[in-house]
């Protein structure tokens, strides 16, 4: 049976672990050739190796998503080797816990750089080639924190709201070019990315209690459950969906 992404070229950032890795594996399982990138090149290569070991197609390389020139070179290289980019999943981001008085201007700048600006730069690099090839899907990882307000998370919530707004603006601007822009908005997923919340709440057991008590479904999501949403947004299963903030959080936002 042919997968829903057969023949597609997908570029993923932050794919060395967690949601990014799960999404890369899931898209490869559906037939995509996945260009796997991560700040830690070894982790990117490990994800790519896991894909190829399973019979899929992947390339792994390091990428600092704060480096505009590196992003431009990455996109140019993918286009030179494959001729197109059908899916961009811009996933790399950062979570810094703290209220207004706790967060330094430098920390806010770093949050903006990774949670908004890097997505902007990546999207800007791929939109021209996608228009020329007749369309594409851009997925930007925000968070359910981009659709609600977390206590003690000013830099995270602010930048994730901005990412959702940016996605909706791009979706409106490029719908006639058949380029779809959607925001992936996970809730609590059991990955190392939760370190900020864990520290803020006083340790792993406190975070476990919060998840059990606060999320209506009473549990974490698995990375694979979020990956199902990534495949949906990447593929023609969502062909009439653009500007969506796809919240996958077990009802936490309710």
Secondary structure, DSSP 8 states (H G I E B T S, - for coil): ---TTTT-EEEESS-SSHHHHHHHHHHHHTT-EEEEEESSHHHHHHHHHHHHHTT-EEEEEE--TT-HHHHHHHHHHHHHHHS---EEEE-------B-TTTS-HHHHHHHHIIIIIHHHHHHHHHHHHHHHHT-EEEEEE--GGGSS--TTBHHHHHHHHHHHHHHHHHHHHHGGGTEEEEEEEE--BSSGGGHHHHHHHTSHHHHHHHHHHHSTT-S-B-HHHHHHHHHHHHSGGGTT--S-EEEESTTTT-
